[in-house]
Amino acid sequence: MAKAISVKIKLVSSADTGFYYVAKKNSRTQTEKMVKRKYDPVAKKHVEFREAKIK
């Protein structure tokens, strides 16, 4: 079978609160690790979220 183009990733908060988002990423066009600035409700502010694998 062919490899899936889009993969699910986990965006983990850099504030070490344990909060995360789940997102999709096109693995062919975006080869580097994804970093987004989003709201962390535990820290109650916007922080960077970095890509991690879903276990």
C-alpha positions in Angstrom: 0.0 0.0 0.0 1.0 3.6 -0.5 2.2 5.8 2.3 -0.3 8.3 3.6 0.4 11.9 2.5 -1.1 13.6 5.6 -0.1 12.4 9.1 -1.5 13.3 12.5 0.9 15.0 14.8 0.7 16.2 18.4 1.5 19.9 19.2 2.9 19.9 22.7 3.0 23.1 24.8 6.5 24.6 25.4 5.2 25.8 28.8 5.4 22.2 30.2 1.7 22.2 31.2 1.0 18.9 29.5 -1.6 20.5 27.2 -1.5 19.6 23.5 -3.4 20.0 20.2 -3.7 17.4 17.5 -3.2 18.6 14.0 -2.6 17.2 10.5 0.5 17.8 8.4 1.4 17.1 4.8 4.6 15.1 5.3 5.7 15.7 1.7 5.6 19.5 1.6 6.4 20.2 5.3 9.5 18.1 6.1 10.7 20.1 9.1 9.1 20.0 12.6 6.0 22.2 12.9 6.0 25.1 15.4 2.9 27.1 16.0 2.0 29.9 18.5 -1.3 29.0 20.1 -3.3 29.5 23.3 -2.6 27.3 26.3 -5.6 27.4 28.6 -3.6 25.9 31.5 -0.9 28.6 31.4 -3.6 31.2 30.3 -1.5 32.7 27.6 -0.2 32.2 24.1 2.9 30.0 23.9 4.8 28.0 21.2 3.6 24.5 20.5 6.2 22.0 19.1 5.5 18.9 17.1 5.8 15.5 18.7 4.7 12.0 17.6 1.4 10.5 18.7 2.0 7.3 20.6 
